[in-house]
Amino acid sequence: MNLKTVLGGCIGVASIMLVGCGGGEGDPSPSPDVNDPPPSSGVNNVTLGGTAAKGIINGGNVLAEELAANGSVVNSVGTTTTAADGRYTLTIDDDYTGGPIKVTISADENTQMKCDVPSGCGMRTDDIADNDNVIDFSEWYKPGSLTMMALVAEAVANDTISVSITPYTHLAARRAMADGSLTTAGIDNANSEVSNLLGDGGINILSTQPLDVTDEAAITGGSATEIAYAALSAAIAVQADTSGGNPDINAVLETLWGSFTDGTIVADDDGTAMDSSTISLQEIVNGATSVFAQMNIADTSNTLTSLQAAIDAVTGGGSVDPDPGPDTGDTALEKVKAFVGDVRTWGTVIEEETRVKGDAFSTQVELAATAADSSVSVMAGPAIRSAIVAVFRRLTHTTATELSDDAYKTSASDNPQFESGSITHSGGVVTITDGVIDGVTINLSVQLPDNESTASSNLTATINSATLRSASTDITINNGTIDAALLSPYFVDYAAIDMGTAAQPDISGGSINLNAELTQKQDDLGVALASPVTFAGTLLTTLVNAVKNETTGELSWLTPATLSMTGNISDTNGNSFDASLTANISNADSFIPVTMPGTDADIVVEDTDNWLAATIGLNFVLQLDGLPEASVNISGDRTAFDTGTATVTIIYGVRKIVIAGAFSDEISTGSVTITNQDGVSMSIAGADFDALTGDIEYNGQVYGSIAELDNGLTKISYIDGTFETF
């Protein structure tokens, strides 16, 4: 995946649409606003839909009710049940008159819930067949008593509103109903406040669809935000009491509400008197982290990182106090116009700043993308991998010291081989000197385990120092560890190794944890960069799927399953910023690299039928003149050999802009959608984006249209007769 292309495509489209200045007003007497107070007759054609999850709820009873201002029920306006994936669709009855809507999910004797707690969900008390009666992760169980709700401020005719039902929508509903007076602004504030409680991952608690974290296919097909939302929802059940058998969800929801009644939540209550009676933000983060560990993936949305930063910023047992968005309580059209203003401001200022400062923003993006792209390819590439294989192969019967000897060939003869260099062993230290493979020169000093010790499950090597040098990239490793997972215990006997009689360890995978500096000296085409880019920080990757040579039985391939980088990205021109990268390879367990038959070519890692299914997230902070500091998250999902989707999320204060698009063979294609914290969306159509057309929607209704004028400007026309030109 070319992260630079993904980012450039999304930002490029936004810049094309947003550059320029000027605006216009049409008819000063607008037509009636569609958000005028509803008439006393019914509001027709309103549809609600979403996902009920704590975990996924199958066969849950969904009830929609219209509420009066005091919170009492005016009418029951629709019912349905959830499907096996937790989703539901509900058409509101025509006797709905436009007031607040409470959507409640409850359980009966047929309702089932998916256990999404890594440690399990207690003992089974239902009639579902189970050999051990323990409710393990990913198993269905009957939750018994369960009630969760969500609140929608209002709906108008023809609205299509996304309403998920989760512990967090329940929390927001309790918050909005606490004072006994329901208003549009109060409900919007509560939903926005709890959304912002969940950090900088861009989660809207109503519109984001949590997915099934126990289903690998759902995880692979889901967005980074959907995965994070599901993990945070699962984190609530981690706190639930299972002494009665399965988790008491209603009780833990009540505890969550009691921990947030004043609109704040304790950052960390560990070791305090309130620990057993409240849920802290740290406990939620810890629970979600355990879910990600169970899924064996990293959080590419930056949600957990931003939450942890908020926790760490609080001292002395203090609390985190999320603010609601700035446009809560506004009419739909007002929200739409505010959204366009935000997008226009960011686009215009970014464009002006990049012109004035020598393309500063593009340079930062280029630095991040280049470093991230090269880091993934190098750390997962044949040079470092072959060096690791060679180090662990030192724990075999061979006594060869030249890397070009057959004993150190990494696999079949048509795959990358060490062309020269030496490898020696003394007192548990393995040293590679001037090892050359695939154009990379490697010098490496590694401390292996103690002599005559037995490694039961892992062989761990400590890197004392290392350098990898090539025409395009330099890596300096200051220190780190290489950990190999064993299928069976291994006895370390260096005397036997030196005599050539030692057994070979049976390795299934492992991990690499490095403190390193990586410098990219060339671009993707091999052209020298005028200002080389350096990443300095920590790199952690997990390796799985050990592939062995069919003839010798020796290890020849390990696939990276996850990668994380946290540190500083800089160039020689003085540009510098902190960033973090996370990457997941969802098919790492099954991926096998292909080779080019009948040639002496390098490993052909991928082809159109066999490619690494990667998800990448890049996070950094952006500061431009005239704008508040913004956190930026770029996430990309590879959907085929040369296609994928990408999302850029810019969060500044309590405002958010999300740009989502697609790419194919390094060219942006399809459509791009821009959304904000209120759920307003701007959809841009056109395969090549030369002609900008599209709509601006809120709750499924069009409130503005986008058209390109003959003079090259873009015009947005609103339903009240006003317009803007860009």
N, C-alpha and C positions, 0 to 999 in steps of 0.2 A: 504494500500500500504506500503510495506516494503522498505523505502527509502535506507536503508543500502544495501539491496540486489540489488536494481537498480544500485546504484553507484558502488558497488563492482563488479557487472557483467561487466559493461562498462569498468571501469578502469582495471579490471582483464584481459579482452581480450586484451586491448591495451598493458598492461605490458607483457603478454605472447608473443605477436608478436614482441615487440620492444626491449626486453632485449638482452644483449650480445653486442659484438662489432666486428669490422672488416668489411671489404668491399672488393670488387673486381672490376676490370675493365676487360671487355671482349676484343673483337676486337678493337684495338686502332683506326681503320679506320671505323667510324660509317657509316651506310647506310644513304642515303639522308634524311634530316629532312623533315617531312611532312609540316613544316611551312616555307619552302622556298617560296620566292615570287611566287604568283600564275601565271600560264601561261596566255597568252592572251585569250585562249579559255575559255568557261564557266566552272564554278565550280559546279559540280553536287551534287544533293541529300543533300541539306542544308535545315533543318527544324527549324523554330522558333515557340515558343509556350510560353504562359504565361497568365497573368491575367491583364485586364485593370480595374483600380479601382480608383475612386475618387467620391462617393462610386462606387459600382459595376456598370459597364456599360453594358447594354444589347442592342444588335443591333448596336454597334459602328462600324464604318468603319475603318478597319486596312489596312494601306498601307505601304509596305516595299520598300525603294528606296536605290539604291547604290549611294554613294556620291564620288565626286572627292576630292582631297586633300584640295581644297579651299572651300569645303562645298556645291558646286553646285551639282545638281542632274545629274547623268550619265544615270541611267536607273530606270524605275519602275520595280521591280522584284517580285511583288506578292501582292495580295489583299485577304481579307477575312472579315468576320464580327464576332463580339463577341457573345457568347451564353448568356443565361439568368444568368449564374453565373459569367459572365465577362471573361471567358476563350476563348482563340482562339488558333488555330494551322494553320500555314502558311508554305507551301513549296515554297522555293525560286526558281524562274525561272532559267533555265539553262544558260541564257545569263548573269547571275551574274559572275563577273570576280575576286572577292576576295577583293574588297575595303570595306570601312566602310559602315554599313547599318543603315539607319534611319528608325525606325518603328514609325508611326504616327497613332493615333486614333482620329477620328473626328466624329461629330454628324450630323445627318440629321433629317428630320421631323419625322422619326420613332424611333430614338434612345431614350432610356430611361436610367435614372440614379437612383440609390437607395439613398435616403436621409440618410446619416450616421451622421448627426449633432444632438446631443441630444435635443437641443432647437428648432429644425425644420429647414426647408430650405426655409422659406419665404412664399409668397402667390403664388398660382397656376396661371399660365398664359397659360397653355396648355389645351388640350381637354380631359384630363383624368378625368373621373367622380370622384367627391369628394364632400361629403356633405357640408363641411365647407370651401373648397377651400384653406385650409392651408396645406402646405406640411410638414407633421409630420415625425418624426423619423421612418424609415423603409418603408415609402411610395415611390412609383415610381413617377418620374416626368420627363418631357422632358427638357433637359438642354439648348436647343437652341444652341448658338455658343459654341463650345468646341474643343480645339486642344491640345493634349498632345503627347509627343514623348519620345523615348528612342534611345540611340545610342549603336551599337555593333561595336567593333573595326575592326573585320574581321572575316571571316569564311573560312574554307577549306572544301574540298569534304567530304561528309558524316557527317558533324557536325550536332548535335542536340542541339540547344542553347535555354536556358530558358530566356525569355525577358518579364518581367512584364512592364507595362506602368502605371506610377503613377506620382504624383507631383514631386517626388524626382528623378525619371529617367529623367523627363523633365528638372529639375534643373541641373542635371549633363550634359545633352545634351547641354543646353544653355552655360554652363561653358566650355565645350570642343570646341564649335563652336565660342566662343567669339572672338578669335584672328584671325579667318579666315584661319587657317591652321590645318587641321585634320591629326593626326598621330595616330598610334596604341597606343603609350605611352600616348599621350595626352588624348585619349578617355578612356583608362584604368585608368589613373590618376583621371579623373573627376568622373567616376563611383565609384572608390574606395574611393575618398575623400568624396563624399556625403554619401556613405555607412557608413563611419566612423563618419560622422556628426551625425548619428543616434545612437550613444552611443555604449555600450558594450553588446548589446543584440544579436550580431551576425547577424545582418540584412545585406544581400547582396541585393542591390536595384533591380538588374536584376533577380536574381534567386529565391529570396523569393517570394512566392505567397500570396499577401494579400487576406484575405477572407472577407466574408460578415458579418460585425459586427452586423447586424440587424437580423441575422438568428441564432437561438439558436443551431440548429443542426450543422451548419457550425462551430460555436465556439467550440462546444463539440468535434468535430472531427478534429479541426485544431491544429497546433503546437503553442507553446507559442510565437515563433518568428513571425509566420504568423499573429497572433492576434495583436501583438504589431505594426507590420508594417501597418496593416489596420487602427489601431487607430491613428497612426501618419499621415497617409494619410487623414483620416477624419478631423484631426486637422487643415489642411489647409483650408477646406471649412468652418470651424468655423469662420475664419477670413474674409470670403467673404462678399461682399456688396449684400444685398438682397433688396435694395430700389426699384429695378426695377421688383421685384417679386421674382423669384428664384435666387439662388446665381450666381454671375458673376464669374465663375470659371477662365476664361481666364484672367480677371483682377487680381485676387488674385495670379495666377501663375506668372504674370508679377511682382507683388509686391514681391513675394518670390524671384524671380531672382534678383530684385533690391536690396534685402537684403543680397545677397550672391555674388555679382559681383566680389569681390576681393578674394573670397575663404574663407571668414570669415563671421560669423553671430553674431550680437549683443546678448550677453547673456540675458540681461533683460533691456528693454527700458521703463519700466513702469514709468510714470511721467515725461518723457523727451519730448523734442520738436519733436523728430522723431517718437514717439509712434504711431501716426496715419498713418504714411507713410511707415513704415517698419514692418516686421514680425520678432520678436525676438525668440530665442530658448525657452525662458520661455513661450511665448504664445503658441508655438507648444506643449510643455509639458503640459501646462494647458488644451489645447484642447484635447489632447490624454487622459489625466486623466479624463476628463468629459465623454469621450466615455467609458472608463473602468467602471466608475460609472454607466453609463446607462446600460451596460451589466451586472452589479452587480457581477463582478469578479475582482480579483487582477491580476496584471501583474507578472506572474511567470518567465518571461524572463530576468528580471533585467534591461530592456531597460530604462524605465522611471527613475528608481533610479539612473542609471549611468549618464543619461542626467542631472538630477537635481544636481548631485554631480559636474558635469562639469560647470554648471551654477553658483553654489555656490562658486566654486573656483575662479571665476572672480570677480574682484572688480572695483569700479569706472566707471561703464558703459562700461567695456571692452568687447571684443569679444572672441568667441570660434573659434579656427583655426584648423580644422581637417587635418590630414596628410593622403596622399594616402598610399597604401600598398607598400611594398618594391620590389615586383616582377612585377609591372605594366610595360607593354611594352615588357616583355620577351616573347620568343616563348612558345608555348604550352608545349613542352618537357622540356624547362628550368623551367617552372612553376611546372611541375610535379616533377622534381628532387629536386627543392627547397622545395616543400611540403614534400617529403619523408625525406629530411634532417631535417626539423623542427620536424616532428613526431618522427624521430629516436633520435634526440637530447633530446627532452622532455622525451621520454620513457627511454632512457639510463640514463639520469641524475636523473630522479625520482627514477629509480631502484637503482642506486648507492647511492643516498642520503638516501633512506629508509634503505638500508643495513647498512650504516655507522652510521646513527642516530637512530638506534633502531626502524625501521619501522615508522618513524615520519609522513610521508605522510599518510600511512594507519591509523595511530592513529588519525590524524586530521579528516580524512574522517569518521572514526568510531565515533568520538565524535559528529560530526555534524549530522550524520545519526541517532545515538542513541537518541540524544536530540530532534531532529525533530520528529522522529517516536513516541517517548513516549509522546511528548508534544501534538501531534495531538490526540493520543488515550486518554490521560488523560483529556485534556481540552474539548473534545467532549464526554467523558465517563460519566457513570451514577453518579459518585460521585459529581463532580462539578455541573452537570446539576440538580441533585436532590436537592442539596443545594439551587440552584437558585429558583427552583420550590417551595421549602419549604419557602424561604424568601417571595416570592410573594403570596404564599398561606396564609401568615400571614395577608394579606389584605383581609380576608374572615370573615365569621361569627364565626369561631371557636375560642375558648379560651383555647384550649388544650396547654399544655406546654411540654409534652413528645413526642419526635419525633417518638416513636414507637406506638403512638396512631393512630387510624384509620384516624384521620383528616390529618395526614401528610404522609400517604402512597402515594407513587408517582404514582401508577397505579394499575393494577390487582395484585392479591396476588402472582402470580408466577414471578413477576418482582422484581428488586432490591428494598429493603425497608430499612429504617433506623431501625437498630436493637436496638439502645439505644441512649441516649442523650436528651438534653433539648433545647427548643426554647422559648425565652421570648421576651416580647415587653415592652418598657418603653420610653415615650417621643419621639416616632418615631424611636428609635433604636431597631433593631431586633438582638438578640444574640443567636447564636447556640453554645452550649457548649458540647464538647465531643460527637458530633454526629457521630455514626458509621454506615457506609453503604458500603457494598461490599468490606470490608477489609480496608476502608479508614476512618481515624478519622478526623473530621472537627471541627474547632473552627473558628467562623466567627462573626464579628460585622459590621452591615450594618445600615446606616442612611437612613430611608425612607422619602418620601415627607412630607411637612409640614401638620400639622393637619388642617382639615376643608379647604382644598384647592382642587381645581378641576383640574385634569390632563386631558387635552383635547385630546392629541394624544399619549403621552408617560408617563409612570411611571418610574422615575429615582431614583435608590438607589445608595448611595455612600458607598463603602467598606472602612471602617476605618482600618481594619486589618483582616487577615485570615491566617490560616495554614491548609494544608491538608497533612496528613501523612499516608503512607502505606509502606509495606515491600519493594516495588519496587521503589516508587517515593515519594519525598517530594516537596510540593509547599508552598512557603511563599509569600503572597500578601501584599505588602507594602501599596498600595492604589489603587483605581480603581473605576469604575462605572459599574452598571448593568442597562441597559435601556430596558424597556418592551414596545413594540408597542401595542397600544390599538385599538380595533375595534370600541369602543364608549367611550365618556368621562366618567371619574370615579371620584366620590367625596370621598376624604379621610376623614374618620371620625373615629378616634382612640377610641373614647368612644363607638361607635357602634361596633367596632371590639372587644373591651374588653367585651362587653355585649353579643357578639355572634349574633348580628342582622345586621351586615354589609353585603352589597352585594359583589359579587365576580367580580373582574375586568375581562373583556373579552380580553385576550392577544392573539395576532397573531404571535408574534416573538419578536426580540429585538437584543441587542448587549451587548458585554462584553469588557471593556477596562481596562487592568490591568498593573500595574508596579509590576513585580513579579520575584521570583527566583524559578527555577525548577531544582531539582536534581534527576538524574536517578541513582539508586543504584543497580539495577539488569539488566541483559541482557534479551533478549526475552525469554529465557528458564528458567528464574527465578534464575540464578546463580549470586551470588554477584559479582559486578565489583571490581577488585582490586583497581581501581581508579575511584570513582564515578564522573559522569559528571554533570556539573551545567550550566544551561542557566539562565542569569540574564538580564532582559530588559523589553520591552513592549510586551504585547500580546493583540491582538484585534480580536474578532470573531463576526460575525453576525449570528443570529439565526432566523430560519424561520420554517414554517410548524408546528404550534402548534397542537399537538394531545391531545385530551381530553378523559378522562375516560367516556365510554358510559353510565355508571350507575350514576356517581356523577357529571359529567360535569367538573371535575377538570382537570387542566393541568397536563399531564403526560410525554410529550416528546417535545423537540425542536431540530431541526436538524441544525448543523453548516453549513452555506452556504459559508463563507469565513473565513480564519484564517491568521493572519500575526504575525510574531515574529521578533523583531529586537533587537539585544543585543550582549552579549558576551557568548561564549561557552568555558568552561574550565574544567580541571580535577585536581585532587590533586597531580599530578606529575609535575605541572607547565606548561602544555600545555594550550594555551589560544589563541583565535582569535575571531574577530567580525564576525557575520554572520546575515543573515536575511532569513526568511522562509515565503513563501506565499503559500496558499492552497485554492483551489476552489472546491466546491462540486456542480456539474452541475445539479444533480437531487435532490437537497435539498428540493425543493418545493413539490416534490411528494413522497419522500422516507418515508416509515413507517417501524419502526423496527419490526422484527418478534420475536416471543417468542417460547420457547420450550414447546409444549403442554403437559399437564399432569405431569409436574415436578415442582420442586421448584427452578429451575435453574435461573441464571441471565438472563437479556435480551440477546437474540441472535440478535445482531444488524444487522447482514447480513447473507445471505446464497447465494447459487449459482444463485438463481432467483431474489434476492432482495439485491443489493449491492450499496454502495456509489460510485458514479462516480467521482473520485478525480483526480485533477491535482495539482501537488506540484512543487514548485520552491525553491531551496536552493542556496544562494549566499554567497561567502566568498572570501577572498584574500589569495593567496598562495605565499610564498616567499621561494625559494630554492637556495642554493649556486650555483653560476655560471649562474643563469638565472634571467631575469628581473621579477619584481613583476607581478603576473598574477591575473586577476579576474576570478573566477570560478562560473559558473552557472550550476546547476543540475536541470533539469526539468523532471518530470515523468507524464505520463498519464495512468490511469487505464482503460483498455479496456474490462475487464470482472472481475469475482469474484477473480480469481487468475492469471490474465495475464495483461500485460501492455507494454508500450514503455518508454524508457528513453533516455535523451540526456544530455551529459556533454559538456559544452562549456568552453574552456580555451582561454582567450584573454590576450595577453601580447604585449604592444605597439600597433602596427598596424597589428600584426599577430594574427591568430586565428586557433584553432583546435577544431573541433566539432566531438564528438564520439556519434553515435546514435545506439541504439540496442533495443532488446526486452527481456522480462523476462516472465517466466511462473512458477507458484508455487515455487517461490524462486530459480529458476534455469535459467540462461541465455540461451536463445535458439534463433534459427533463424539466422539472419545475422546481422553484425555490419558494419556500414558505417562511415568512418572518412573523413571529408572535411576540407577545409581551406578557407581563405578570398578570394581566387581567383576562388573558385568553383571547384578545383581539388578534386576528391573523390577516396577513397580507400575502396572497398567493400570486405568484408571477409565472405565467405560462410561456411556452416557446422553447423549442429544442435547443436553439443556439442563443437565446436571449437578445437577439438583435432587435426584435420588435417587442417592446415591453407592454404586455396586456395582462389584466388580471382583476381580482376583486379584493375588497377588504371586508371581512366578516366578523360578526360577533354572535355567538350562540346559533350558528348556522344561518344567520340572515346577512344579506349583503347591505352594507351601509355606505359603500363607496366603490367606484370603479377606476381602474388604471388604464390610461391610453397614452400612446406616444403621438405627439403632434408632428406636423410636417416640418416644423422648425427645429426638431430634435429634442424639445422639452417634453417632460412627462407631466400629464394632467391627472389629478385625482378629483373626481366629481362625487359629491356627497348627496344623499337622498333628500337633504333639506334645500337643495338648490345651490349651495355654496361649492367652491372648488379651489384648488391650489395647483400651481404649476411649479415645476422644479427645473 
